[in-house]
Every structure is written in structure tokens, then in C-alpha cells.
């Protein structure tokens, strides 16, 4: 850290810097609080989705033995993903992805040539895959928000624990120095004045003795 200059100009600079830091700190603190709330919300959402995924897996497990049997079609071909739609929203300055939906590759089969359970199995598998993709994007949300939250938290700590206290200490140091300088100047002026008065008195005494 550069040594602070003990001058009036530096005092004004430090006071201006302190005012700017104290003005900007509440904005950072608000952003940190907003991000913290968003992180907590997305964590709860991921937990909800993971519980839903567990439920969907149990539903699909009902068809596990049937899926292992040979049929005229392969139900797994019905869950090939064509695209995953997501939108982005700006949350406290961060571009955050949100799950919109999923589109599967076209898959057709004859209702008359397949077992009745195939429809339910395909719907269950697709629902399972959809939840998996939703969780992936929710984790992307969490990563983006947590990254920004950590960075803002570092800046808040920097302001609160280093920059603002340092500016306050610099201002105090400069004021003490300038105050000491002013007292010293006053003392020197008094001493000089006393010497002048003493000199005048001495000259006056000499003149009176000459008379």
C-alpha cells in the first residue's frame, strides 16, 4: 500500500474517496442480499425437482421389466432430444437461464402393433428426461448466481473491512499531522513574537539607560 501523503490536498482526496465508498456500499449490500435470496430460491427449486425426479424414476421402474422385453419398437428411441428451450433473465446484473420446455425427435409407431403399456412407458420416460433437463438448467442457474454472489460478497467485505476503514484511518492520520503542524506553527509564532517583544524591551531599556 502506498504511503499516504500528509497534505490538505490528500485529505480532500481521502474524504472524497470515503464518501464515494460509503455511497456505493449500500448498493453492493443490496445486490448481495438479492443474490443470496435468489440462490436460496434456486436451491429449493433443485431440491423440489430432485424429489420429482425420484418420483418419476419410481413410476418408470414399473415398466423396467417390460422395457427389457423385445417388442416391435424400442421405447428408448422415443426420448431422443431434439432441442431444449430456455430463456435468459437478468437477475441483479447476471444473465440467468430458465427452463422453458423440451422437444423430442419425431417418433411414430402403430398403436395396433404394440402393447398397451408402451404409451404409458413412453410418456413416463419423456417426463423423466424432461425433469432431468430441467435440473441441469436449474444447476446452471445456481452456478451463475453463486458465482456472482461470491464476487459481490468479496467486494462488500473489501469495502467494509479494508477500503472504508483504511480511508477513515488515513483521514485521521492526516488530520492529526496537520493539527500538529498547526500547533507547531502557532508555537513558533508565539516564540518568535516573544523574542521580538523581548528584543524591543531590551532596546527600550538600552535607550533609557542612555538617557
Residue pairs with C-beta under 8 A, 6 or more apart in sequence:
1 166
4 10
4 14
4 170
4 173
4 174
6 173
6 174
6 177
6 178
7 174
8 178
10 170
10 174
11 171
11 174
11 175
11 178
14 167
14 170
14 171
14 174
15 171
17 167
18 164
18 167
18 168
18 171
21 159
21 163
21 164
21 167
22 164
24 159
25 156
25 159
25 160
25 164
28 152
28 155
28 156
28 159
29 156
31 92
31 93
31 152
32 149
32 152
32 153
32 156
34 91
34 92
35 91
35 92
35 94
35 145
35 148
35 149
35 152
36 149
38 91
38 92
38 96
38 145
39 142
39 145
39 146
39 149
42 138
42 141
42 142
42 145
43 142
45 138
46 135
46 138
46 139
46 142
49 131
49 134
49 135
49 138
50 135
52 131
53 128
53 131
53 132
53 135
56 124
56 127
56 128
56 131
57 128
59 124
59 127
59 128
60 121
60 124
60 125
60 128
62 124
63 117
63 120
63 121
63 124
66 115
66 117
66 121
67 75
67 76
67 121
71 114
71 115
71 118
72 109
72 110
72 113
72 114
73 109
73 114
73 118
75 118
75 121
75 122
75 125
76 125
77 105
77 107
78 104
78 107
78 122
78 125
78 126
79 104
79 122
79 125
79 126
79 128
79 129
80 104
80 105
80 107
81 102
81 103
81 104
81 105
81 129
81 133
82 103
82 104
82 105
83 102
83 103
84 99
84 101
84 102
84 103
84 133
84 137
85 99
85 100
85 101
85 102
85 103
86 97
86 98
86 99
86 100
86 137
87 97
87 98
87 100
88 95
88 96
88 97
88 98
89 95
89 96
89 98
90 96
91 145
92 148
93 148
94 144
94 145
94 148
95 144
96 141
96 144
96 145
97 137
97 140
97 141
97 144
98 137
98 141
99 133
99 134
99 137
99 138
101 130
102 129
102 130
102 133
104 126
104 129
107 122
109 118
111 119
